[in-house]
Amino acid sequence: MTNNDSFRYHYHEVVREIGDTFIHIFKGLREQFKTEIGIVNEQYPREEFKFLEPALILEFPEAIKMLRENGVEIGDEDDLRY
């Protein structure tokens, strides 16, 4: 997206742009700080940080369905605060 672009159709355009921004940040950190990440990992072993590309975007009904499938009692219009 360039400076002259705008969000024209749906808020999902904004959500996708935010997701793309985070992916860019995560990749940059992984590439620019590879040595430092390796040093920290030697002292504090952990799995490599993973992220989805493209970023996962859930529609509200999908999120409600996933919560219900995992035992959360939630109404069709309730807040997704879980």
N, CA, C and O atoms as a CHARMM CRD file, in Angstrom:
* protein
*
  328
    1    1 MET  N      0.85700  -1.17700   0.00000 PROA 1      0.00000
    2    1 MET  CA     0.00000   0.00000   0.00000 PROA 1      0.00000
    3    1 MET  C      0.89800   1.23400   0.00000 PROA 1      0.00000
    4    1 MET  O      1.83500   1.30800   0.79400 PROA 1      0.00000
    5    2 THR  N      0.63700   2.17600  -0.85200 PROA 2      0.00000
    6    2 THR  CA     1.43800   3.39500  -0.92700 PROA 2      0.00000
    7    2 THR  C      0.73600   4.50900  -0.17700 PROA 2      0.00000
    8    2 THR  O     -0.41200   4.35800   0.23900 PROA 2      0.00000
    9    3 ASN  N      1.41500   5.61300  -0.00500 PROA 3      0.00000
   10    3 ASN  CA     0.84300   6.74800   0.72100 PROA 3      0.00000
   11    3 ASN  C     -0.40100   7.30600   0.05200 PROA 3      0.00000
   12    3 ASN  O     -1.22900   7.92200   0.72300 PROA 3      0.00000
   13    4 ASN  N     -0.55600   7.10900  -1.24300 PROA 4      0.00000
   14    4 ASN  CA    -1.70800   7.64700  -1.95500 PROA 4      0.00000
   15    4 ASN  C     -2.92100   6.71900  -1.91900 PROA 4      0.00000
   16    4 ASN  O     -4.01000   7.10700  -2.34400 PROA 4      0.00000
   17    5 ASP  N     -2.74300   5.51600  -1.42300 PROA 5      0.00000
   18    5 ASP  CA    -3.84500   4.57200  -1.34600 PROA 5      0.00000
   19    5 ASP  C     -4.73500   4.88700  -0.15900 PROA 5      0.00000
   20    5 ASP  O     -4.31900   5.56200   0.78200 PROA 5      0.00000
   21    6 SER  N     -5.94000   4.40100  -0.20800 PROA 6      0.00000
   22    6 SER  CA    -6.84600   4.53500   0.92700 PROA 6      0.00000
   23    6 SER  C     -7.62200   3.24200   1.07500 PROA 6      0.00000
   24    6 SER  O     -7.63400   2.40200   0.17500 PROA 6      0.00000
   25    7 PHE  N     -8.25700   3.09500   2.19500 PROA 7      0.00000
   26    7 PHE  CA    -9.08800   1.92800   2.43600 PROA 7      0.00000
   27    7 PHE  C    -10.46200   2.24300   1.87100 PROA 7      0.00000
   28    7 PHE  O    -11.13600   3.15600   2.34800 PROA 7      0.00000
   29    8 ARG  N    -10.87700   1.50300   0.86900 PROA 8      0.00000
   30    8 ARG  CA   -12.05500   1.89700   0.11400 PROA 8      0.00000
   31    8 ARG  C    -13.31100   1.08400   0.40800 PROA 8      0.00000
   32    8 ARG  O    -14.41900   1.61300   0.32100 PROA 8      0.00000
   33    9 TYR  N    -13.16100  -0.16800   0.74700 PROA 9      0.00000
   34    9 TYR  CA   -14.34400  -1.01500   0.73400 PROA 9      0.00000
   35    9 TYR  C    -14.76800  -1.57300   2.08100 PROA 9      0.00000
   36    9 TYR  O    -15.95500  -1.55000   2.40700 PROA 9      0.00000
   37   10 HSD  N    -13.83500  -2.07000   2.86400 PROA 10     0.00000
   38   10 HSD  CA   -14.22900  -2.82700   4.03400 PROA 10     0.00000
   39   10 HSD  C    -13.14000  -2.73800   5.09400 PROA 10     0.00000
   40   10 HSD  O    -11.96700  -2.55900   4.76900 PROA 10     0.00000
   41   11 TYR  N    -13.52400  -2.86100   6.35700 PROA 11     0.00000
   42   11 TYR  CA   -12.53700  -2.80200   7.42600 PROA 11     0.00000
   43   11 TYR  C    -11.53400  -3.93700   7.33900 PROA 11     0.00000
   44   11 TYR  O    -10.45600  -3.84900   7.92700 PROA 11     0.00000
   45   12 HSD  N    -11.86400  -5.00200   6.61800 PROA 12     0.00000
   46   12 HSD  CA   -10.89900  -6.09200   6.45400 PROA 12     0.00000
   47   12 HSD  C     -9.65000  -5.62200   5.71100 PROA 12     0.00000
   48   12 HSD  O     -8.57900  -6.20800   5.87300 PROA 12     0.00000
   49   13 GLU  N     -9.77200  -4.58000   4.90500 PROA 13     0.00000
   50   13 GLU  CA    -8.58900  -4.00800   4.26500 PROA 13     0.00000
   51   13 GLU  C     -7.61400  -3.52300   5.33500 PROA 13     0.00000
   52   13 GLU  O     -6.40500  -3.72400   5.21800 PROA 13     0.00000
   53   14 VAL  N     -8.13800  -2.89300   6.36400 PROA 14     0.00000
   54   14 VAL  CA    -7.30900  -2.39600   7.46400 PROA 14     0.00000
   55   14 VAL  C     -6.71200  -3.57700   8.22300 PROA 14     0.00000
   56   14 VAL  O     -5.52700  -3.56600   8.55600 PROA 14     0.00000
   57   15 VAL  N     -7.51600  -4.58200   8.49600 PROA 15     0.00000
   58   15 VAL  CA    -7.04700  -5.75400   9.22800 PROA 15     0.00000
   59   15 VAL  C     -5.93800  -6.45300   8.44500 PROA 15     0.00000
   60   15 VAL  O     -4.93300  -6.85900   9.02900 PROA 15     0.00000
   61   16 ARG  N     -6.10900  -6.59600   7.13600 PROA 16     0.00000
   62   16 ARG  CA    -5.07300  -7.21800   6.30900 PROA 16     0.00000
   63   16 ARG  C     -3.78600  -6.39500   6.33000 PROA 16     0.00000
   64   16 ARG  O     -2.69000  -6.95100   6.40900 PROA 16     0.00000
   65   17 GLU  N     -3.92000  -5.08600   6.26000 PROA 17     0.00000
   66   17 GLU  CA    -2.74200  -4.21200   6.28900 PROA 17     0.00000
   67   17 GLU  C     -1.99900  -4.33900   7.61700 PROA 17     0.00000
   68   17 GLU  O     -0.76900  -4.37300   7.64200 PROA 17     0.00000
   69   18 ILE  N     -2.74200  -4.41000   8.71200 PROA 18     0.00000
   70   18 ILE  CA    -2.11500  -4.59300  10.02700 PROA 18     0.00000
   71   18 ILE  C     -1.40400  -5.94700  10.08300 PROA 18     0.00000
   72   18 ILE  O     -0.27700  -6.04300  10.56700 PROA 18     0.00000
   73   19 GLY  N     -2.06700  -6.98100   9.58900 PROA 19     0.00000
   74   19 GLY  CA    -1.45000  -8.31100   9.55800 PROA 19     0.00000
   75   19 GLY  C     -0.17200  -8.31000   8.74400 PROA 19     0.00000
   76   19 GLY  O      0.83700  -8.87100   9.17200 PROA 19     0.00000
   77   20 ASP  N     -0.20400  -7.68600   7.57500 PROA 20     0.00000
   78   20 ASP  CA     0.98600  -7.60100   6.72600 PROA 20     0.00000
   79   20 ASP  C      2.10900  -6.83400   7.42500 PROA 20     0.00000
   80   20 ASP  O      3.28100  -7.18700   7.29300 PROA 20     0.00000
   81   21 THR  N      1.75200  -5.79500   8.16100 PROA 21     0.00000
   82   21 THR  CA     2.75000  -5.00700   8.89000 PROA 21     0.00000
   83   21 THR  C      3.43200  -5.85700   9.95200 PROA 21     0.00000
   84   21 THR  O      4.65600  -5.82200  10.08100 PROA 21     0.00000
   85   22 PHE  N      2.65400  -6.61900  10.71500 PROA 22     0.00000
   86   22 PHE  CA     3.25000  -7.48500  11.73700 PROA 22     0.00000
   87   22 PHE  C      4.14900  -8.54700  11.10200 PROA 22     0.00000
   88   22 PHE  O      5.23000  -8.82700  11.61900 PROA 22     0.00000
   89   23 ILE  N      3.72100  -9.13100  10.00400 PROA 23     0.00000
   90   23 ILE  CA     4.55100 -10.12700   9.31900 PROA 23     0.00000
   91   23 ILE  C      5.87200  -9.49700   8.89600 PROA 23     0.00000
   92   23 ILE  O      6.93000 -10.10300   9.06900 PROA 23     0.00000
   93   24 HSD  N      5.82100  -8.30100   8.34900 PROA 24     0.00000
   94   24 HSD  CA     7.03200  -7.58800   7.94400 PROA 24     0.00000
   95   24 HSD  C      7.94500  -7.35000   9.15900 PROA 24     0.00000
   96   24 HSD  O      9.15800  -7.53800   9.06700 PROA 24     0.00000
   97   25 ILE  N      7.37300  -6.94400  10.27700 PROA 25     0.00000
   98   25 ILE  CA     8.15000  -6.71800  11.50400 PROA 25     0.00000
   99   25 ILE  C      8.79400  -8.01800  11.98000 PROA 25     0.00000
  100   25 ILE  O      9.98600  -8.04500  12.28500 PROA 25     0.00000
  101   26 PHE  N      8.00300  -9.10400  12.04500 PROA 26     0.00000
  102   26 PHE  CA     8.52500 -10.38100  12.52800 PROA 26     0.00000
  103   26 PHE  C      9.66500 -10.88300  11.64600 PROA 26     0.00000
  104   26 PHE  O     10.68300 -11.35400  12.15400 PROA 26     0.00000
  105   27 LYS  N      9.49800 -10.78500  10.32700 PROA 27     0.00000
  106   27 LYS  CA    10.55300 -11.22000   9.41300 PROA 27     0.00000
  107   27 LYS  C     11.80400 -10.36100   9.57500 PROA 27     0.00000
  108   27 LYS  O     12.92200 -10.87800   9.56200 PROA 27     0.00000
  109   28 GLY  N     11.61900  -9.05900   9.72700 PROA 28     0.00000
  110   28 GLY  CA    12.75100  -8.16300   9.89800 PROA 28     0.00000
  111   28 GLY  C     13.51900  -8.46400  11.16800 PROA 28     0.00000
  112   28 GLY  O     14.75000  -8.49900  11.15800 PROA 28     0.00000
  113   29 LEU  N     12.80800  -8.68000  12.26000 PROA 29     0.00000
  114   29 LEU  CA    13.46500  -9.02500  13.51900 PROA 29     0.00000
  115   29 LEU  C     14.23300 -10.33200  13.38900 PROA 29     0.00000
  116   29 LEU  O     15.37300 -10.44000  13.84100 PROA 29     0.00000
  117   30 ARG  N     13.60900 -11.31000  12.77600 PROA 30     0.00000
  118   30 ARG  CA    14.24800 -12.61800  12.60800 PROA 30     0.00000
  119   30 ARG  C     15.52300 -12.50600  11.76700 PROA 30     0.00000
  120   30 ARG  O     16.51900 -13.16500  12.06600 PROA 30     0.00000
  121   31 GLU  N     15.49800 -11.68400  10.72900 PROA 31     0.00000
  122   31 GLU  CA    16.65700 -11.54800   9.85400 PROA 31     0.00000
  123   31 GLU  C     17.73400 -10.64500  10.46200 PROA 31     0.00000
  124   31 GLU  O     18.91600 -10.99000  10.43300 PROA 31     0.00000
  125   32 GLN  N     17.34300  -9.50600  11.00700 PROA 32     0.00000
  126   32 GLN  CA    18.31300  -8.52400  11.48400 PROA 32     0.00000
  127   32 GLN  C     18.94800  -8.90200  12.82500 PROA 32     0.00000
  128   32 GLN  O     20.05200  -8.45300  13.13100 PROA 32     0.00000
  129   33 PHE  N     18.26900  -9.71100  13.61500 PROA 33     0.00000
  130   33 PHE  CA    18.76800 -10.05400  14.94800 PROA 33     0.00000
  131   33 PHE  C     18.97300 -11.55500  15.11200 PROA 33     0.00000
  132   33 PHE  O     18.80700 -12.09900  16.20400 PROA 33     0.00000
  133   34 LYS  N     19.33400 -12.21500  14.01900 PROA 34     0.00000
  134   34 LYS  CA    19.52200 -13.66500  14.03000 PROA 34     0.00000
  135   34 LYS  C     20.57600 -14.07300  15.06700 PROA 34     0.00000
  136   34 LYS  O     20.37100 -15.02300  15.82200 PROA 34     0.00000
  137   35 THR  N     21.68400 -13.36400  15.10100 PROA 35     0.00000
  138   35 THR  CA    22.75600 -13.68800  16.05100 PROA 35     0.00000
  139   35 THR  C     22.27300 -13.53900  17.48500 PROA 35     0.00000
  140   35 THR  O     22.46800 -14.43500  18.30600 PROA 35     0.00000
  141   36 GLU  N     21.64700 -12.41500  17.78400 PROA 36     0.00000
  142   36 GLU  CA    21.17300 -12.14900  19.14200 PROA 36     0.00000
  143   36 GLU  C     20.11000 -13.16300  19.57100 PROA 36     0.00000
  144   36 GLU  O     20.10300 -13.62000  20.71400 PROA 36     0.00000
  145   37 ILE  N     19.22400 -13.50500  18.65600 PROA 37     0.00000
  146   37 ILE  CA    18.18900 -14.50700  18.95700 PROA 37     0.00000
  147   37 ILE  C     18.84600 -15.84900  19.26000 PROA 37     0.00000
  148   37 ILE  O     18.41600 -16.55800  20.17000 PROA 37     0.00000
  149   38 GLY  N     19.88200 -16.20100  18.50400 PROA 38     0.00000
  150   38 GLY  CA    20.61100 -17.44700  18.74900 PROA 38     0.00000
  151   38 GLY  C     21.26900 -17.47600  20.10900 PROA 38     0.00000
  152   38 GLY  O     21.23500 -18.49600  20.79700 PROA 38     0.00000
  153   39 ILE  N     21.87400 -16.35300  20.50600 PROA 39     0.00000
  154   39 ILE  CA    22.53700 -16.26800  21.81200 PROA 39     0.00000
  155   39 ILE  C     21.51600 -16.42500  22.94300 PROA 39     0.00000
  156   39 ILE  O     21.74200 -17.18600  23.88400 PROA 39     0.00000
  157   40 VAL  N     20.41800 -15.72000  22.85000 PROA 40     0.00000
  158   40 VAL  CA    19.36600 -15.82300  23.87300 PROA 40     0.00000
  159   40 VAL  C     18.82200 -17.24900  23.91800 PROA 40     0.00000
  160   40 VAL  O     18.56800 -17.78400  24.99700 PROA 40     0.00000
  161   41 ASN  N     18.64500 -17.86200  22.75200 PROA 41     0.00000
  162   41 ASN  CA    18.09000 -19.21600  22.68200 PROA 41     0.00000
  163   41 ASN  C     19.02300 -20.24200  23.32500 PROA 41     0.00000
  164   41 ASN  O     18.56200 -21.26600  23.83000 PROA 41     0.00000
  165   42 GLU  N     20.33200 -19.97800  23.31100 PROA 42     0.00000
  166   42 GLU  CA    21.27000 -20.89600  23.97200 PROA 42     0.00000
  167   42 GLU  C     21.03000 -20.91700  25.48000 PROA 42     0.00000
  168   42 GLU  O     21.09900 -21.97200  26.11200 PROA 42     0.00000
  169   43 GLN  N     20.75100 -19.75500  26.04800 PROA 43     0.00000
  170   43 GLN  CA    20.53500 -19.67200  27.49400 PROA 43     0.00000
  171   43 GLN  C     19.09700 -20.02800  27.87300 PROA 43     0.00000
  172   43 GLN  O     18.86000 -20.62800  28.92100 PROA 43     0.00000
  173   44 TYR  N     18.14900 -19.66300  27.03000 PROA 44     0.00000
  174   44 TYR  CA    16.72800 -19.91200  27.29000 PROA 44     0.00000
  175   44 TYR  C     16.12400 -20.62800  26.08100 PROA 44     0.00000
  176   44 TYR  O     15.45000 -20.00700  25.25900 PROA 44     0.00000
  177   45 PRO  N     16.36900 -21.93800  25.97800 PROA 45     0.00000
  178   45 PRO  CA    15.87000 -22.67700  24.81200 PROA 45     0.00000
  179   45 PRO  C     14.35300 -22.56100  24.67100 PROA 45     0.00000
  180   45 PRO  O     13.61200 -22.58200  25.65400 PROA 45     0.00000
  181   46 ARG  N     13.92800 -22.44100  23.45100 PROA 46     0.00000
  182   46 ARG  CA    12.50200 -22.33300  23.14600 PROA 46     0.00000
  183   46 ARG  C     12.30200 -22.67000  21.68200 PROA 46     0.00000
  184   46 ARG  O     13.24700 -22.68800  20.89300 PROA 46     0.00000
  185   47 GLU  N     11.04600 -22.93800  21.33500 PROA 47     0.00000
  186   47 GLU  CA    10.73200 -23.17900  19.93400 PROA 47     0.00000
  187   47 GLU  C     10.81600 -21.87500  19.16800 PROA 47     0.00000
  188   47 GLU  O     10.62600 -20.79600  19.73100 PROA 47     0.00000
  189   48 GLU  N     11.10000 -21.98200  17.88900 PROA 48     0.00000
  190   48 GLU  CA    11.14400 -20.78300  17.05400 PROA 48     0.00000
  191   48 GLU  C      9.76900 -20.13400  16.99800 PROA 48     0.00000
  192   48 GLU  O      8.74700 -20.81600  16.92000 PROA 48     0.00000
  193   49 PHE  N      9.76000 -18.81000  17.03900 PROA 49     0.00000
  194   49 PHE  CA     8.50600 -18.05500  16.94500 PROA 49     0.00000
  195   49 PHE  C      7.90700 -18.28400  15.56400 PROA 49     0.00000
  196   49 PHE  O      8.58300 -18.11100  14.55000 PROA 49     0.00000
  197   50 LYS  N      6.63900 -18.67300  15.53000 PROA 50     0.00000
  198   50 LYS  CA     5.96200 -18.95200  14.26500 PROA 50     0.00000
  199   50 LYS  C      4.80000 -17.98200  14.08000 PROA 50     0.00000
  200   50 LYS  O      4.17100 -17.55100  15.04600 PROA 50     0.00000
  201   51 PHE  N      4.53600 -17.65400  12.84600 PROA 51     0.00000
  202   51 PHE  CA     3.40100 -16.80500  12.51500 PROA 51     0.00000
  203   51 PHE  C      2.85100 -17.24500  11.17100 PROA 51     0.00000
  204   51 PHE  O      3.55900 -17.81600  10.34300 PROA 51     0.00000
  205   52 LEU  N      1.57600 -16.96500  10.97600 PROA 52     0.00000
  206   52 LEU  CA     0.92400 -17.34000   9.73300 PROA 52     0.00000
  207   52 LEU  C      1.15500 -16.27400   8.67800 PROA 52     0.00000
  208   52 LEU  O      1.14800 -15.07600   8.96200 PROA 52     0.00000
  209   53 GLU  N      1.35700 -16.73700   7.46200 PROA 53     0.00000
  210   53 GLU  CA     1.47800 -15.81100   6.34400 PROA 53     0.00000
  211   53 GLU  C      0.67100 -16.37400   5.18000 PROA 53     0.00000
  212   53 GLU  O      1.01500 -17.43000   4.64800 PROA 53     0.00000
  213   54 PRO  N     -0.37000 -15.70300   4.78500 PROA 54     0.00000
  214   54 PRO  CA    -0.84000 -14.40800   5.26500 PROA 54     0.00000
  215   54 PRO  C     -1.46000 -14.53600   6.66000 PROA 54     0.00000
  216   54 PRO  O     -1.77000 -15.63400   7.12300 PROA 54     0.00000
  217   55 ALA  N     -1.62900 -13.40500   7.30100 PROA 55     0.00000
  218   55 ALA  CA    -2.19700 -13.38000   8.64200 PROA 55     0.00000
  219   55 ALA  C     -3.61800 -13.95200   8.62200 PROA 55     0.00000
  220   55 ALA  O     -4.36300 -13.76300   7.66100 PROA 55     0.00000
  221   56 LEU  N     -3.97200 -14.64400   9.68700 PROA 56     0.00000
  222   56 LEU  CA    -5.31100 -15.22000   9.81400 PROA 56     0.00000
  223   56 LEU  C     -6.31600 -14.12000  10.13900 PROA 56     0.00000
  224   56 LEU  O     -6.12200 -13.34600  11.07600 PROA 56     0.00000
  225   57 ILE  N     -7.36600 -14.05900   9.37200 PROA 57     0.00000
  226   57 ILE  CA    -8.44800 -13.10500   9.62800 PROA 57     0.00000
  227   57 ILE  C     -9.72700 -13.91000   9.80500 PROA 57     0.00000
  228   57 ILE  O    -10.18800 -14.57900   8.88000 PROA 57     0.00000
  229   58 LEU  N    -10.29200 -13.83600  10.99700 PROA 58     0.00000
  230   58 LEU  CA   -11.53500 -14.54900  11.28600 PROA 58     0.00000
  231   58 LEU  C    -12.71900 -13.60400  11.17000 PROA 58     0.00000
  232   58 LEU  O    -12.68000 -12.47000  11.64700 PROA 58     0.00000
  233   59 GLU  N    -13.75200 -14.08100  10.53900 PROA 59     0.00000
  234   59 GLU  CA   -15.01700 -13.36100  10.55200 PROA 59     0.00000
  235   59 GLU  C    -15.65300 -13.62800  11.91900 PROA 59     0.00000
  236   59 GLU  O    -15.40300 -14.67200  12.52200 PROA 59     0.00000
  237   60 PHE  N    -16.46000 -12.70900  12.40200 PROA 60     0.00000
  238   60 PHE  CA   -17.07200 -12.82100  13.72000 PROA 60     0.00000
  239   60 PHE  C    -17.79200 -14.16200  13.91000 PROA 60     0.00000
  240   60 PHE  O    -17.58700 -14.80900  14.93700 PROA 60     0.00000
  241   61 PRO  N    -18.63500 -14.60800  12.95100 PROA 61     0.00000
  242   61 PRO  CA   -19.30900 -15.89800  13.14400 PROA 61     0.00000
  243   61 PRO  C    -18.33800 -17.07600  13.27400 PROA 61     0.00000
  244   61 PRO  O    -18.60800 -18.02500  14.01100 PROA 61     0.00000
  245   62 GLU  N    -17.21900 -17.01700  12.56500 PROA 62     0.00000
  246   62 GLU  CA   -16.21800 -18.07400  12.68400 PROA 62     0.00000
  247   62 GLU  C    -15.62600 -18.10500  14.09100 PROA 62     0.00000
  248   62 GLU  O    -15.41800 -19.17400  14.66500 PROA 62     0.00000
  249   63 ALA  N    -15.35800 -16.92100  14.63600 PROA 63     0.00000
  250   63 ALA  CA   -14.78800 -16.82500  15.97900 PROA 63     0.00000
  251   63 ALA  C    -15.76900 -17.36800  17.01900 PROA 63     0.00000
  252   63 ALA  O    -15.37700 -18.10300  17.92500 PROA 63     0.00000
  253   64 ILE  N    -17.04100 -17.00500  16.88300 PROA 64     0.00000
  254   64 ILE  CA   -18.07600 -17.51200  17.80300 PROA 64     0.00000
  255   64 ILE  C    -18.13200 -19.03400  17.73700 PROA 64     0.00000
  256   64 ILE  O    -18.20800 -19.70300  18.76700 PROA 64     0.00000
  257   65 LYS  N    -18.09500 -19.57400  16.52800 PROA 65     0.00000
  258   65 LYS  CA   -18.15300 -21.02600  16.33700 PROA 65     0.00000
  259   65 LYS  C    -16.95000 -21.70300  17.00200 PROA 65     0.00000
  260   65 LYS  O    -17.10600 -22.72500  17.67000 PROA 65     0.00000
  261   66 MET  N    -15.76100 -21.14100  16.82100 PROA 66     0.00000
  262   66 MET  CA   -14.55700 -21.72400  17.41700 PROA 66     0.00000
  263   66 MET  C    -14.63500 -21.71100  18.94100 PROA 66     0.00000
  264   66 MET  O    -14.26500 -22.68600  19.59600 PROA 66     0.00000
  265   67 LEU  N    -15.11500 -20.60900  19.49900 PROA 67     0.00000
  266   67 LEU  CA   -15.26000 -20.53500  20.95000 PROA 67     0.00000
  267   67 LEU  C    -16.24100 -21.58900  21.45200 PROA 67     0.00000
  268   67 LEU  O    -15.96700 -22.27400  22.43800 PROA 67     0.00000
  269   68 ARG  N    -17.36400 -21.71800  20.79000 PROA 68     0.00000
  270   68 ARG  CA   -18.36800 -22.71800  21.20300 PROA 68     0.00000
  271   68 ARG  C    -17.80600 -24.12400  21.10500 PROA 68     0.00000
  272   68 ARG  O    -18.04400 -24.95200  21.98400 PROA 68     0.00000
  273   69 GLU  N    -17.06200 -24.40000  20.04500 PROA 69     0.00000
  274   69 GLU  CA   -16.47000 -25.72700  19.87300 PROA 69     0.00000
  275   69 GLU  C    -15.46300 -26.04100  20.97300 PROA 69     0.00000
  276   69 GLU  O    -15.15100 -27.20500  21.22100 PROA 69     0.00000
  277   70 ASN  N    -14.96100 -25.01000  21.62700 PROA 70     0.00000
  278   70 ASN  CA   -13.98800 -25.18500  22.70800 PROA 70     0.00000
  279   70 ASN  C    -14.61000 -24.98000  24.08300 PROA 70     0.00000
  280   70 ASN  O    -13.90500 -24.73300  25.06100 PROA 70     0.00000
  281   71 GLY  N    -15.94100 -25.08400  24.15100 PROA 71     0.00000
  282   71 GLY  CA   -16.62800 -25.10500  25.42900 PROA 71     0.00000
  283   71 GLY  C    -16.99600 -23.75400  26.02600 PROA 71     0.00000
  284   71 GLY  O    -17.44000 -23.68800  27.17200 PROA 71     0.00000
  285   72 VAL  N    -16.81800 -22.68100  25.27200 PROA 72     0.00000
  286   72 VAL  CA   -17.16900 -21.35500  25.78200 PROA 72     0.00000
  287   72 VAL  C    -18.63800 -21.09700  25.48200 PROA 72     0.00000
  288   72 VAL  O    -19.08500 -21.22400  24.34200 PROA 72     0.00000
  289   73 GLU  N    -19.38600 -20.72900  26.52500 PROA 73     0.00000
  290   73 GLU  CA   -20.78800 -20.36700  26.32400 PROA 73     0.00000
  291   73 GLU  C    -20.83900 -18.89400  25.94300 PROA 73     0.00000
  292   73 GLU  O    -20.46200 -18.02500  26.72900 PROA 73     0.00000
  293   74 ILE  N    -21.30700 -18.62600  24.73600 PROA 74     0.00000
  294   74 ILE  CA   -21.30800 -17.25900  24.22600 PROA 74     0.00000
  295   74 ILE  C    -22.50100 -17.07100  23.29700 PROA 74     0.00000
  296   74 ILE  O    -22.83600 -17.95600  22.51100 PROA 74     0.00000
  297   75 GLY  N    -23.13100 -15.91800  23.39800 PROA 75     0.00000
  298   75 GLY  CA   -24.25700 -15.59900  22.53600 PROA 75     0.00000
  299   75 GLY  C    -23.78600 -15.09400  21.18000 PROA 75     0.00000
  300   75 GLY  O    -22.61700 -14.75300  21.00000 PROA 75     0.00000
  301   76 ASP  N    -24.70300 -15.05200  20.24000 PROA 76     0.00000
  302   76 ASP  CA   -24.36900 -14.63000  18.87700 PROA 76     0.00000
  303   76 ASP  C    -23.83600 -13.20400  18.79000 PROA 76     0.00000
  304   76 ASP  O    -23.08700 -12.88600  17.86600 PROA 76     0.00000
  305   77 GLU  N    -24.20600 -12.34000  19.73400 PROA 77     0.00000
  306   77 GLU  CA   -23.78500 -10.93700  19.68300 PROA 77     0.00000
  307   77 GLU  C    -22.89000 -10.54600  20.85100 PROA 77     0.00000
  308   77 GLU  O    -22.63100  -9.36100  21.06100 PROA 77     0.00000
  309   78 ASP  N    -22.41200 -11.53200  21.61500 PROA 78     0.00000
  310   78 ASP  CA   -21.56500 -11.22000  22.77000 PROA 78     0.00000
  311   78 ASP  C    -20.18600 -10.71500  22.35400 PROA 78     0.00000
  312   78 ASP  O    -19.73100 -10.94100  21.23200 PROA 78     0.00000
  313   79 ASP  N    -19.54300 -10.03400  23.27700 PROA 79     0.00000
  314   79 ASP  CA   -18.19600  -9.52000  23.08400 PROA 79     0.00000
  315   79 ASP  C    -17.20800 -10.68900  23.06600 PROA 79     0.00000
  316   79 ASP  O    -17.38700 -11.65600  23.80500 PROA 79     0.00000
  317   80 LEU  N    -16.17400 -10.61200  22.23500 PROA 80     0.00000
  318   80 LEU  CA   -15.14900 -11.66200  22.15300 PROA 80     0.00000
  319   80 LEU  C    -14.01400 -11.37700  23.13500 PROA 80     0.00000
  320   80 LEU  O    -12.86600 -11.20900  22.72500 PROA 80     0.00000
  321   81 ARG  N    -14.32000 -11.32400  24.38200 PROA 81     0.00000
  322   81 ARG  CA   -13.31700 -10.97300  25.38500 PROA 81     0.00000
  323   81 ARG  C    -12.56800 -12.17500  25.93300 PROA 81     0.00000
  324   81 ARG  O    -11.74000 -12.01300  26.83000 PROA 81     0.00000
  325   82 TYR  N    -12.82200 -13.35000  25.43900 PROA 82     0.00000
  326   82 TYR  CA   -12.21100 -14.57200  25.98100 PROA 82     0.00000
  327   82 TYR  C    -10.83700 -14.78400  25.44400 PROA 82     0.00000
  328   82 TYR  O    -10.18100 -15.76500  25.79700 PROA 82     0.00000
